[in-house]
């Protein structure tokens, strides 16, 4: 089963929110791995067509370095739009 937070059918976009701890390198690595699999699995369950993913990390209350934020954003490349809510 796959349930994104939002589906924006006009834009062919689905939105996922990640409220993960990112305060260590290991936590960031695990979050990247988890979300890659989550996105890949989710695409199989969406209606036909090209679907973009917007992944929103909710990091409010955490001390997350700019380096970690950049590493996460780069890990998803062009196929996922990554945003951070601080």
PyMOL Python script that loads the backbone (N, CA, C, O; Angstrom):
from pymol import cmd

cmd.read_pdbstr("""\
ATOM      1  N   UNK A   1       0.850  -1.178   0.000  1.00  0.00           N
ATOM      2  CA  UNK A   1       0.000   0.000   0.000  1.00  0.00           C
ATOM      3  C   UNK A   1       0.890   1.233   0.000  1.00  0.00           C
ATOM      4  O   UNK A   1       1.948   1.250   0.628  1.00  0.00           O
ATOM      5  N   UNK A   2       0.451   2.259  -0.709  1.00  0.00           N
ATOM      6  CA  UNK A   2       1.212   3.502  -0.799  1.00  0.00           C
ATOM      7  C   UNK A   2       0.247   4.669  -0.696  1.00  0.00           C
ATOM      8  O   UNK A   2      -0.721   4.761  -1.451  1.00  0.00           O
ATOM      9  N   UNK A   3       0.521   5.558   0.246  1.00  0.00           N
ATOM     10  CA  UNK A   3      -0.325   6.729   0.430  1.00  0.00           C
ATOM     11  C   UNK A   3       0.545   7.973   0.544  1.00  0.00           C
ATOM     12  O   UNK A   3       1.109   8.237   1.606  1.00  0.00           O
ATOM     13  N   UNK A   4       0.663   8.745  -0.545  1.00  0.00           N
ATOM     14  CA  UNK A   4       1.401  10.002  -0.443  1.00  0.00           C
ATOM     15  C   UNK A   4       0.589  11.025   0.346  1.00  0.00           C
ATOM     16  O   UNK A   4      -0.623  10.882   0.504  1.00  0.00           O
ATOM     17  N   UNK A   5       1.266  12.051   0.836  1.00  0.00           N
ATOM     18  CA  UNK A   5       0.559  13.114   1.559  1.00  0.00           C
ATOM     19  C   UNK A   5      -0.398  13.848   0.631  1.00  0.00           C
ATOM     20  O   UNK A   5      -1.520  14.176   1.020  1.00  0.00           O
ATOM     21  N   UNK A   6       0.051  14.107  -0.610  1.00  0.00           N
ATOM     22  CA  UNK A   6      -0.767  14.807  -1.602  1.00  0.00           C
ATOM     23  C   UNK A   6      -0.503  14.229  -2.981  1.00  0.00           C
ATOM     24  O   UNK A   6       0.600  13.770  -3.276  1.00  0.00           O
ATOM     25  N   UNK A   7      -1.524  14.258  -3.816  1.00  0.00           N
ATOM     26  CA  UNK A   7      -1.401  14.004  -5.246  1.00  0.00           C
ATOM     27  C   UNK A   7      -1.894  15.257  -5.943  1.00  0.00           C
ATOM     28  O   UNK A   7      -3.009  15.714  -5.692  1.00  0.00           O
ATOM     29  N   UNK A   8      -1.074  15.809  -6.809  1.00  0.00           N
ATOM     30  CA  UNK A   8      -1.484  16.976  -7.586  1.00  0.00           C
ATOM     31  C   UNK A   8      -1.575  16.497  -9.029  1.00  0.00           C
ATOM     32  O   UNK A   8      -0.598  16.539  -9.776  1.00  0.00           O
ATOM     33  N   UNK A   9      -2.757  16.045  -9.403  1.00  0.00           N
ATOM     34  CA  UNK A   9      -2.919  15.374 -10.690  1.00  0.00           C
ATOM     35  C   UNK A   9      -2.633  16.284 -11.874  1.00  0.00           C
ATOM     36  O   UNK A   9      -2.088  15.824 -12.877  1.00  0.00           O
ATOM     37  N   UNK A  10      -2.987  17.570 -11.787  1.00  0.00           N
ATOM     38  CA  UNK A  10      -2.730  18.500 -12.894  1.00  0.00           C
ATOM     39  C   UNK A  10      -1.239  18.585 -13.207  1.00  0.00           C
ATOM     40  O   UNK A  10      -0.849  18.707 -14.368  1.00  0.00           O
ATOM     41  N   UNK A  11      -0.416  18.520 -12.178  1.00  0.00           N
ATOM     42  CA  UNK A  11       1.038  18.627 -12.344  1.00  0.00           C
ATOM     43  C   UNK A  11       1.714  17.266 -12.431  1.00  0.00           C
ATOM     44  O   UNK A  11       2.924  17.179 -12.641  1.00  0.00           O
ATOM     45  N   UNK A  12       0.927  16.200 -12.269  1.00  0.00           N
ATOM     46  CA  UNK A  12       1.494  14.839 -12.222  1.00  0.00           C
ATOM     47  C   UNK A  12       2.584  14.770 -11.160  1.00  0.00           C
ATOM     48  O   UNK A  12       3.702  14.324 -11.419  1.00  0.00           O
ATOM     49  N   UNK A  13       2.232  15.223  -9.961  1.00  0.00           N
ATOM     50  CA  UNK A  13       3.195  15.293  -8.868  1.00  0.00           C
ATOM     51  C   UNK A  13       2.603  14.647  -7.619  1.00  0.00           C
ATOM     52  O   UNK A  13       1.415  14.791  -7.329  1.00  0.00           O
ATOM     53  N   UNK A  14       3.451  13.936  -6.892  1.00  0.00           N
ATOM     54  CA  UNK A  14       3.044  13.432  -5.585  1.00  0.00           C
ATOM     55  C   UNK A  14       4.015  13.962  -4.550  1.00  0.00           C
ATOM     56  O   UNK A  14       5.196  14.165  -4.830  1.00  0.00           O
ATOM     57  N   UNK A  15       3.497  14.184  -3.346  1.00  0.00           N
ATOM     58  CA  UNK A  15       4.272  14.808  -2.278  1.00  0.00           C
ATOM     59  C   UNK A  15       4.398  13.827  -1.118  1.00  0.00           C
ATOM     60  O   UNK A  15       3.422  13.219  -0.678  1.00  0.00           O
ATOM     61  N   UNK A  16       5.632  13.696  -0.639  1.00  0.00           N
ATOM     62  CA  UNK A  16       5.917  12.895   0.547  1.00  0.00           C
ATOM     63  C   UNK A  16       6.571  13.787   1.587  1.00  0.00           C
ATOM     64  O   UNK A  16       7.333  14.692   1.244  1.00  0.00           O
ATOM     65  N   UNK A  17       6.279  13.537   2.847  1.00  0.00           N
ATOM     66  CA  UNK A  17       6.906  14.276   3.943  1.00  0.00           C
ATOM     67  C   UNK A  17       7.728  13.297   4.763  1.00  0.00           C
ATOM     68  O   UNK A  17       7.265  12.212   5.114  1.00  0.00           O
ATOM     69  N   UNK A  18       8.959  13.701   5.060  1.00  0.00           N
ATOM     70  CA  UNK A  18       9.845  12.887   5.898  1.00  0.00           C
ATOM     71  C   UNK A  18      10.152  13.673   7.164  1.00  0.00           C
ATOM     72  O   UNK A  18      10.694  14.776   7.106  1.00  0.00           O
ATOM     73  N   UNK A  19       9.806  13.105   8.283  1.00  0.00           N
ATOM     74  CA  UNK A  19      10.097  13.727   9.571  1.00  0.00           C
ATOM     75  C   UNK A  19      11.128  12.839  10.263  1.00  0.00           C
ATOM     76  O   UNK A  19      10.849  12.196  11.275  1.00  0.00           O
ATOM     77  N   UNK A  20      12.325  12.826   9.685  1.00  0.00           N
ATOM     78  CA  UNK A  20      13.401  11.954  10.161  1.00  0.00           C
ATOM     79  C   UNK A  20      14.457  12.769  10.888  1.00  0.00           C
ATOM     80  O   UNK A  20      14.656  13.949  10.597  1.00  0.00           O
ATOM     81  N   UNK A  21      15.123  12.137  11.824  1.00  0.00           N
ATOM     82  CA  UNK A  21      16.294  12.753  12.444  1.00  0.00           C
ATOM     83  C   UNK A  21      17.415  12.768  11.412  1.00  0.00           C
ATOM     84  O   UNK A  21      17.687  11.755  10.768  1.00  0.00           O
ATOM     85  N   UNK A  22      18.057  13.908  11.260  1.00  0.00           N
ATOM     86  CA  UNK A  22      19.163  14.045  10.307  1.00  0.00           C
ATOM     87  C   UNK A  22      20.412  14.595  10.982  1.00  0.00           C
ATOM     88  O   UNK A  22      21.288  15.149  10.319  1.00  0.00           O
ATOM     89  N   UNK A  23      20.495  14.443  12.291  1.00  0.00           N
ATOM     90  CA  UNK A  23      21.587  15.076  13.030  1.00  0.00           C
ATOM     91  C   UNK A  23      22.886  14.284  13.015  1.00  0.00           C
ATOM     92  O   UNK A  23      23.887  14.744  13.562  1.00  0.00           O
ATOM     93  N   UNK A  24      22.894  13.105  12.403  1.00  0.00           N
ATOM     94  CA  UNK A  24      24.150  12.360  12.251  1.00  0.00           C
ATOM     95  C   UNK A  24      24.268  11.897  10.803  1.00  0.00           C
ATOM     96  O   UNK A  24      23.273  11.810  10.083  1.00  0.00           O
ATOM     97  N   UNK A  25      25.486  11.603  10.390  1.00  0.00           N
ATOM     98  CA  UNK A  25      25.716  11.131   9.024  1.00  0.00           C
ATOM     99  C   UNK A  25      24.989   9.813   8.777  1.00  0.00           C
ATOM    100  O   UNK A  25      24.435   9.601   7.698  1.00  0.00           O
ATOM    101  N   UNK A  26      24.988   8.930   9.769  1.00  0.00           N
ATOM    102  CA  UNK A  26      24.312   7.638   9.628  1.00  0.00           C
ATOM    103  C   UNK A  26      22.803   7.820   9.493  1.00  0.00           C
ATOM    104  O   UNK A  26      22.170   7.143   8.683  1.00  0.00           O
ATOM    105  N   UNK A  27      22.227   8.715  10.268  1.00  0.00           N
ATOM    106  CA  UNK A  27      20.787   8.971  10.178  1.00  0.00           C
ATOM    107  C   UNK A  27      20.422   9.522   8.801  1.00  0.00           C
ATOM    108  O   UNK A  27      19.406   9.133   8.225  1.00  0.00           O
ATOM    109  N   UNK A  28      21.241  10.420   8.277  1.00  0.00           N
ATOM    110  CA  UNK A  28      20.986  10.981   6.951  1.00  0.00           C
ATOM    111  C   UNK A  28      21.086   9.893   5.883  1.00  0.00           C
ATOM    112  O   UNK A  28      20.260   9.838   4.972  1.00  0.00           O
ATOM    113  N   UNK A  29      22.093   9.031   5.994  1.00  0.00           N
ATOM    114  CA  UNK A  29      22.266   7.941   5.031  1.00  0.00           C
ATOM    115  C   UNK A  29      21.051   7.011   5.042  1.00  0.00           C
ATOM    116  O   UNK A  29      20.545   6.632   3.985  1.00  0.00           O
ATOM    117  N   UNK A  30      20.591   6.650   6.225  1.00  0.00           N
ATOM    118  CA  UNK A  30      19.426   5.770   6.337  1.00  0.00           C
ATOM    119  C   UNK A  30      18.159   6.431   5.784  1.00  0.00           C
ATOM    120  O   UNK A  30      17.331   5.768   5.159  1.00  0.00           O
ATOM    121  N   UNK A  31      18.015   7.720   6.015  1.00  0.00           N
ATOM    122  CA  UNK A  31      16.857   8.442   5.505  1.00  0.00           C
ATOM    123  C   UNK A  31      16.859   8.465   3.977  1.00  0.00           C
ATOM    124  O   UNK A  31      15.821   8.270   3.345  1.00  0.00           O
ATOM    125  N   UNK A  32      18.021   8.701   3.396  1.00  0.00           N
ATOM    126  CA  UNK A  32      18.140   8.698   1.933  1.00  0.00           C
ATOM    127  C   UNK A  32      17.762   7.326   1.384  1.00  0.00           C
ATOM    128  O   UNK A  32      16.975   7.219   0.444  1.00  0.00           O
ATOM    129  N   UNK A  33      18.323   6.293   1.973  1.00  0.00           N
ATOM    130  CA  UNK A  33      18.045   4.926   1.522  1.00  0.00           C
ATOM    131  C   UNK A  33      16.546   4.609   1.631  1.00  0.00           C
ATOM    132  O   UNK A  33      15.946   4.077   0.697  1.00  0.00           O
ATOM    133  N   UNK A  34      15.962   4.937   2.765  1.00  0.00           N
ATOM    134  CA  UNK A  34      14.538   4.673   2.987  1.00  0.00           C
ATOM    135  C   UNK A  34      13.676   5.418   1.966  1.00  0.00           C
ATOM    136  O   UNK A  34      12.778   4.832   1.361  1.00  0.00           O
ATOM    137  N   UNK A  35      13.949   6.704   1.777  1.00  0.00           N
ATOM    138  CA  UNK A  35      13.109   7.495   0.879  1.00  0.00           C
ATOM    139  C   UNK A  35      13.290   7.109  -0.578  1.00  0.00           C
ATOM    140  O   UNK A  35      12.335   7.193  -1.350  1.00  0.00           O
ATOM    141  N   UNK A  36      14.476   6.690  -0.979  1.00  0.00           N
ATOM    142  CA  UNK A  36      14.648   6.193  -2.354  1.00  0.00           C
ATOM    143  C   UNK A  36      13.740   4.993  -2.600  1.00  0.00           C
ATOM    144  O   UNK A  36      13.062   4.919  -3.625  1.00  0.00           O
ATOM    145  N   UNK A  37      13.729   4.061  -1.660  1.00  0.00           N
ATOM    146  CA  UNK A  37      12.880   2.874  -1.799  1.00  0.00           C
ATOM    147  C   UNK A  37      11.401   3.240  -1.727  1.00  0.00           C
ATOM    148  O   UNK A  37      10.581   2.690  -2.462  1.00  0.00           O
ATOM    149  N   UNK A  38      11.070   4.159  -0.848  1.00  0.00           N
ATOM    150  CA  UNK A  38       9.680   4.612  -0.696  1.00  0.00           C
ATOM    151  C   UNK A  38       9.169   5.228  -2.000  1.00  0.00           C
ATOM    152  O   UNK A  38       8.040   4.968  -2.417  1.00  0.00           O
ATOM    153  N   UNK A  39      10.004   6.044  -2.635  1.00  0.00           N
ATOM    154  CA  UNK A  39       9.622   6.692  -3.892  1.00  0.00           C
ATOM    155  C   UNK A  39       9.498   5.662  -5.009  1.00  0.00           C
ATOM    156  O   UNK A  39       8.526   5.679  -5.764  1.00  0.00           O
ATOM    157  N   UNK A  40      10.471   4.770  -5.118  1.00  0.00           N
ATOM    158  CA  UNK A  40      10.436   3.738  -6.162  1.00  0.00           C
ATOM    159  C   UNK A  40       9.193   2.863  -6.012  1.00  0.00           C
ATOM    160  O   UNK A  40       8.519   2.565  -6.998  1.00  0.00           O
ATOM    161  N   UNK A  41       8.894   2.456  -4.794  1.00  0.00           N
ATOM    162  CA  UNK A  41       7.703   1.639  -4.534  1.00  0.00           C
ATOM    163  C   UNK A  41       6.431   2.425  -4.872  1.00  0.00           C
ATOM    164  O   UNK A  41       5.507   1.890  -5.484  1.00  0.00           O
ATOM    165  N   UNK A  42       6.395   3.676  -4.473  1.00  0.00           N
ATOM    166  CA  UNK A  42       5.207   4.489  -4.692  1.00  0.00           C
ATOM    167  C   UNK A  42       4.880   4.701  -6.148  1.00  0.00           C
ATOM    168  O   UNK A  42       3.709   4.712  -6.528  1.00  0.00           O
ATOM    169  N   UNK A  43       5.897   4.870  -6.969  1.00  0.00           N
ATOM    170  CA  UNK A  43       5.657   5.104  -8.399  1.00  0.00           C
ATOM    171  C   UNK A  43       4.922   3.934  -9.053  1.00  0.00           C
ATOM    172  O   UNK A  43       4.190   4.121 -10.025  1.00  0.00           O
ATOM    173  N   UNK A  44       5.114   2.749  -8.527  1.00  0.00           N
ATOM    174  CA  UNK A  44       4.437   1.569  -9.077  1.00  0.00           C
ATOM    175  C   UNK A  44       2.934   1.596  -8.821  1.00  0.00           C
ATOM    176  O   UNK A  44       2.180   0.899  -9.499  1.00  0.00           O
ATOM    177  N   UNK A  45       2.497   2.382  -7.861  1.00  0.00           N
ATOM    178  CA  UNK A  45       1.091   2.384  -7.445  1.00  0.00           C
ATOM    179  C   UNK A  45       0.338   3.653  -7.833  1.00  0.00           C
ATOM    180  O   UNK A  45      -0.804   3.849  -7.418  1.00  0.00           O
ATOM    181  N   UNK A  46       0.967   4.506  -8.618  1.00  0.00           N
ATOM    182  CA  UNK A  46       0.306   5.732  -9.064  1.00  0.00           C
ATOM    183  C   UNK A  46      -0.396   5.494 -10.395  1.00  0.00           C
ATOM    184  O   UNK A  46      -0.057   4.550 -11.109  1.00  0.00           O
ATOM    185  N   UNK A  47      -1.361   6.330 -10.738  1.00  0.00           N
ATOM    186  CA  UNK A  47      -2.006   6.202 -12.048  1.00  0.00           C
ATOM    187  C   UNK A  47      -0.962   6.346 -13.164  1.00  0.00           C
ATOM    188  O   UNK A  47       0.094   6.938 -12.945  1.00  0.00           O
ATOM    189  N   UNK A  48      -1.246   5.814 -14.347  1.00  0.00           N
ATOM    190  CA  UNK A  48      -0.286   5.901 -15.459  1.00  0.00           C
ATOM    191  C   UNK A  48       0.087   7.347 -15.782  1.00  0.00           C
ATOM    192  O   UNK A  48      -0.704   8.268 -15.575  1.00  0.00           O
ATOM    193  N   UNK A  49       1.281   7.525 -16.282  1.00  0.00           N
ATOM    194  CA  UNK A  49       1.766   8.848 -16.661  1.00  0.00           C
ATOM    195  C   UNK A  49       3.060   9.155 -15.955  1.00  0.00           C
ATOM    196  O   UNK A  49       3.531   8.382 -15.120  1.00  0.00           O
ATOM    197  N   UNK A  50       3.621  10.271 -16.292  1.00  0.00           N
ATOM    198  CA  UNK A  50       4.874  10.690 -15.673  1.00  0.00           C
ATOM    199  C   UNK A  50       4.553  11.396 -14.361  1.00  0.00           C
ATOM    200  O   UNK A  50       3.806  12.375 -14.342  1.00  0.00           O
ATOM    201  N   UNK A  51       5.114  10.900 -13.279  1.00  0.00           N
ATOM    202  CA  UNK A  51       4.866  11.479 -11.966  1.00  0.00           C
ATOM    203  C   UNK A  51       6.168  11.963 -11.367  1.00  0.00           C
ATOM    204  O   UNK A  51       7.142  11.214 -11.281  1.00  0.00           O
ATOM    205  N   UNK A  52       6.181  13.224 -10.952  1.00  0.00           N
ATOM    206  CA  UNK A  52       7.328  13.795 -10.241  1.00  0.00           C
ATOM    207  C   UNK A  52       7.066  13.660  -8.746  1.00  0.00           C
ATOM    208  O   UNK A  52       5.922  13.631  -8.295  1.00  0.00           O
ATOM    209  N   UNK A  53       8.143  13.580  -8.004  1.00  0.00           N
ATOM    210  CA  UNK A  53       8.015  13.508  -6.554  1.00  0.00           C
ATOM    211  C   UNK A  53       8.581  14.775  -5.927  1.00  0.00           C
ATOM    212  O   UNK A  53       9.661  15.242  -6.289  1.00  0.00           O
ATOM    213  N   UNK A  54       7.833  15.313  -4.988  1.00  0.00           N
ATOM    214  CA  UNK A  54       8.343  16.394  -4.143  1.00  0.00           C
ATOM    215  C   UNK A  54       8.472  15.809  -2.745  1.00  0.00           C
ATOM    216  O   UNK A  54       7.485  15.390  -2.141  1.00  0.00           O
ATOM    217  N   UNK A  55       9.692  15.786  -2.240  1.00  0.00           N
ATOM    218  CA  UNK A  55       9.987  15.227  -0.926  1.00  0.00           C
ATOM    219  C   UNK A  55      10.292  16.376   0.023  1.00  0.00           C
ATOM    220  O   UNK A  55      11.247  17.125  -0.185  1.00  0.00           O
ATOM    221  N   UNK A  56       9.485  16.511   1.055  1.00  0.00           N
ATOM    222  CA  UNK A  56       9.644  17.600   2.018  1.00  0.00           C
ATOM    223  C   UNK A  56      10.168  17.017   3.326  1.00  0.00           C
ATOM    224  O   UNK A  56       9.510  16.192   3.959  1.00  0.00           O
ATOM    225  N   UNK A  57      11.354  17.454   3.720  1.00  0.00           N
ATOM    226  CA  UNK A  57      11.928  17.062   5.006  1.00  0.00           C
ATOM    227  C   UNK A  57      11.530  18.097   6.045  1.00  0.00           C
ATOM    228  O   UNK A  57      11.818  19.284   5.889  1.00  0.00           O
ATOM    229  N   UNK A  58      10.874  17.652   7.095  1.00  0.00           N
ATOM    230  CA  UNK A  58      10.514  18.523   8.212  1.00  0.00           C
ATOM    231  C   UNK A  58      11.611  18.382   9.265  1.00  0.00           C
ATOM    232  O   UNK A  58      11.643  17.403  10.010  1.00  0.00           O
ATOM    233  N   UNK A  59      12.501  19.360   9.319  1.00  0.00           N
ATOM    234  CA  UNK A  59      13.642  19.288  10.242  1.00  0.00           C
ATOM    235  C   UNK A  59      13.540  20.343  11.345  1.00  0.00           C
ATOM    236  O   UNK A  59      14.539  20.693  11.972  1.00  0.00           O
ATOM    237  N   UNK A  60      12.345  20.836  11.572  1.00  0.00           N
ATOM    238  CA  UNK A  60      12.169  21.829  12.630  1.00  0.00           C
ATOM    239  C   UNK A  60      12.628  21.250  13.961  1.00  0.00           C
ATOM    240  O   UNK A  60      12.307  20.110  14.296  1.00  0.00           O
ATOM    241  N   UNK A  61      13.383  22.048  14.717  1.00  0.00           N
ATOM    242  CA  UNK A  61      13.873  21.634  16.026  1.00  0.00           C
ATOM    243  C   UNK A  61      15.162  20.837  15.980  1.00  0.00           C
ATOM    244  O   UNK A  61      15.677  20.438  17.025  1.00  0.00           O
ATOM    245  N   UNK A  62      15.692  20.597  14.788  1.00  0.00           N
ATOM    246  CA  UNK A  62      16.942  19.854  14.652  1.00  0.00           C
ATOM    247  C   UNK A  62      18.071  20.789  14.242  1.00  0.00           C
ATOM    248  O   UNK A  62      17.847  21.843  13.646  1.00  0.00           O
ATOM    249  N   UNK A  63      19.284  20.380  14.574  1.00  0.00           N
ATOM    250  CA  UNK A  63      20.482  21.088  14.112  1.00  0.00           C
ATOM    251  C   UNK A  63      21.046  20.304  12.937  1.00  0.00           C
ATOM    252  O   UNK A  63      21.823  19.367  13.114  1.00  0.00           O
ATOM    253  N   UNK A  64      20.645  20.699  11.745  1.00  0.00           N
ATOM    254  CA  UNK A  64      21.072  20.001  10.533  1.00  0.00           C
ATOM    255  C   UNK A  64      21.999  20.925   9.757  1.00  0.00           C
ATOM    256  O   UNK A  64      21.638  22.058   9.439  1.00  0.00           O
ATOM    257  N   UNK A  65      23.185  20.437   9.457  1.00  0.00           N
ATOM    258  CA  UNK A  65      24.177  21.266   8.772  1.00  0.00           C
ATOM    259  C   UNK A  65      23.802  21.473   7.307  1.00  0.00           C
ATOM    260  O   UNK A  65      23.067  20.682   6.715  1.00  0.00           O
ATOM    261  N   UNK A  66      24.325  22.552   6.742  1.00  0.00           N
ATOM    262  CA  UNK A  66      24.121  22.807   5.317  1.00  0.00           C
ATOM    263  C   UNK A  66      24.745  21.690   4.484  1.00  0.00           C
ATOM    264  O   UNK A  66      24.225  21.343   3.424  1.00  0.00           O
ATOM    265  N   UNK A  67      25.849  21.131   4.954  1.00  0.00           N
ATOM    266  CA  UNK A  67      26.495  20.024   4.253  1.00  0.00           C
ATOM    267  C   UNK A  67      25.544  18.829   4.147  1.00  0.00           C
ATOM    268  O   UNK A  67      25.416  18.226   3.082  1.00  0.00           O
ATOM    269  N   UNK A  68      24.886  18.494   5.242  1.00  0.00           N
ATOM    270  CA  UNK A  68      23.930  17.378   5.235  1.00  0.00           C
ATOM    271  C   UNK A  68      22.762  17.669   4.305  1.00  0.00           C
ATOM    272  O   UNK A  68      22.336  16.796   3.550  1.00  0.00           O
ATOM    273  N   UNK A  69      22.249  18.874   4.354  1.00  0.00           N
ATOM    274  CA  UNK A  69      21.140  19.254   3.476  1.00  0.00           C
ATOM    275  C   UNK A  69      21.548  19.127   2.016  1.00  0.00           C
ATOM    276  O   UNK A  69      20.786  18.606   1.202  1.00  0.00           O
ATOM    277  N   UNK A  70      22.739  19.597   1.681  1.00  0.00           N
ATOM    278  CA  UNK A  70      23.223  19.495   0.300  1.00  0.00           C
ATOM    279  C   UNK A  70      23.424  18.044  -0.118  1.00  0.00           C
ATOM    280  O   UNK A  70      23.100  17.673  -1.245  1.00  0.00           O
ATOM    281  N   UNK A  71      23.956  17.224   0.781  1.00  0.00           N
ATOM    282  CA  UNK A  71      24.162  15.805   0.467  1.00  0.00           C
ATOM    283  C   UNK A  71      22.832  15.113   0.183  1.00  0.00           C
ATOM    284  O   UNK A  71      22.731  14.312  -0.747  1.00  0.00           O
ATOM    285  N   UNK A  72      21.835  15.416   0.968  1.00  0.00           N
ATOM    286  CA  UNK A  72      20.521  14.797   0.765  1.00  0.00           C
ATOM    287  C   UNK A  72      19.922  15.257  -0.558  1.00  0.00           C
ATOM    288  O   UNK A  72      19.437  14.437  -1.337  1.00  0.00           O
ATOM    289  N   UNK A  73      19.950  16.545  -0.813  1.00  0.00           N
ATOM    290  CA  UNK A  73      19.388  17.070  -2.059  1.00  0.00           C
ATOM    291  C   UNK A  73      20.086  16.452  -3.270  1.00  0.00           C
ATOM    292  O   UNK A  73      19.426  16.086  -4.242  1.00  0.00           O
ATOM    293  N   UNK A  74      21.402  16.334  -3.222  1.00  0.00           N
ATOM    294  CA  UNK A  74      22.164  15.764  -4.336  1.00  0.00           C
ATOM    295  C   UNK A  74      21.912  14.268  -4.493  1.00  0.00           C
ATOM    296  O   UNK A  74      21.986  13.745  -5.605  1.00  0.00           O
ATOM    297  N   UNK A  75      21.620  13.583  -3.411  1.00  0.00           N
ATOM    298  CA  UNK A  75      21.412  12.134  -3.466  1.00  0.00           C
ATOM    299  C   UNK A  75      20.196  11.752  -4.307  1.00  0.00           C
ATOM    300  O   UNK A  75      20.129  10.640  -4.832  1.00  0.00           O
ATOM    301  N   UNK A  76      19.249  12.656  -4.434  1.00  0.00           N
ATOM    302  CA  UNK A  76      18.035  12.346  -5.179  1.00  0.00           C
ATOM    303  C   UNK A  76      18.093  12.831  -6.619  1.00  0.00           C
ATOM    304  O   UNK A  76      17.217  12.497  -7.416  1.00  0.00           O
ATOM    305  N   UNK A  77      19.098  13.605  -6.961  1.00  0.00           N
ATOM    306  CA  UNK A  77      19.266  14.033  -8.342  1.00  0.00           C
ATOM    307  C   UNK A  77      18.086  14.821  -8.867  1.00  0.00           C
ATOM    308  O   UNK A  77      17.408  15.534  -8.128  1.00  0.00           O
ATOM    309  N   UNK A  78      17.857  14.676 -10.166  1.00  0.00           N
ATOM    310  CA  UNK A  78      16.820  15.454 -10.843  1.00  0.00           C
ATOM    311  C   UNK A  78      15.432  14.827 -10.776  1.00  0.00           C
ATOM    312  O   UNK A  78      14.447  15.478 -11.124  1.00  0.00           O
ATOM    313  N   UNK A  79      15.337  13.571 -10.334  1.00  0.00           N
ATOM    314  CA  UNK A  79      14.038  12.910 -10.390  1.00  0.00           C
ATOM    315  C   UNK A  79      13.164  13.200  -9.176  1.00  0.00           C
ATOM    316  O   UNK A  79      12.000  12.801  -9.137  1.00  0.00           O
ATOM    317  N   UNK A  80      13.725  13.898  -8.181  1.00  0.00           N
ATOM    318  CA  UNK A  80      12.965  14.255  -6.981  1.00  0.00           C
ATOM    319  C   UNK A  80      13.291  15.699  -6.614  1.00  0.00           C
ATOM    320  O   UNK A  80      14.457  16.091  -6.593  1.00  0.00           O
ATOM    321  N   UNK A  81      12.274  16.476  -6.330  1.00  0.00           N
ATOM    322  CA  UNK A  81      12.458  17.830  -5.822  1.00  0.00           C
ATOM    323  C   UNK A  81      12.474  17.739  -4.297  1.00  0.00           C
ATOM    324  O   UNK A  81      11.500  17.298  -3.686  1.00  0.00           O
ATOM    325  N   UNK A  82      13.586  18.157  -3.686  1.00  0.00           N
ATOM    326  CA  UNK A  82      13.730  18.040  -2.237  1.00  0.00           C
ATOM    327  C   UNK A  82      13.631  19.426  -1.606  1.00  0.00           C
ATOM    328  O   UNK A  82      14.296  20.367  -2.038  1.00  0.00           O
ATOM    329  N   UNK A  83      12.791  19.534  -0.579  1.00  0.00           N
ATOM    330  CA  UNK A  83      12.629  20.784   0.168  1.00  0.00           C
ATOM    331  C   UNK A  83      12.855  20.498   1.645  1.00  0.00           C
ATOM    332  O   UNK A  83      12.661  19.375   2.111  1.00  0.00           O
ATOM    333  N   UNK A  84      13.266  21.522   2.371  1.00  0.00           N
ATOM    334  CA  UNK A  84      13.485  21.391   3.813  1.00  0.00           C
ATOM    335  C   UNK A  84      12.667  22.439   4.538  1.00  0.00           C
ATOM    336  O   UNK A  84      12.767  23.631   4.248  1.00  0.00           O
ATOM    337  N   UNK A  85      11.865  21.990   5.474  1.00  0.00           N
ATOM    338  CA  UNK A  85      11.050  22.882   6.313  1.00  0.00           C
ATOM    339  C   UNK A  85      11.808  23.070   7.615  1.00  0.00           C
ATOM    340  O   UNK A  85      11.976  22.131   8.393  1.00  0.00           O
ATOM    341  N   UNK A  86      12.268  24.310   7.845  1.00  0.00           N
ATOM    342  CA  UNK A  86      13.053  24.597   9.055  1.00  0.00           C
ATOM    343  C   UNK A  86      12.258  25.417  10.027  1.00  0.00           C
ATOM    344  O   UNK A  86      12.756  25.755  11.102  1.00  0.00           O
TER     345      UNK A  86
END
""", "prot")
cmd.dss("prot")
cmd.show_as("cartoon", "prot")
cmd.util.cbc("prot")
cmd.orient("prot")
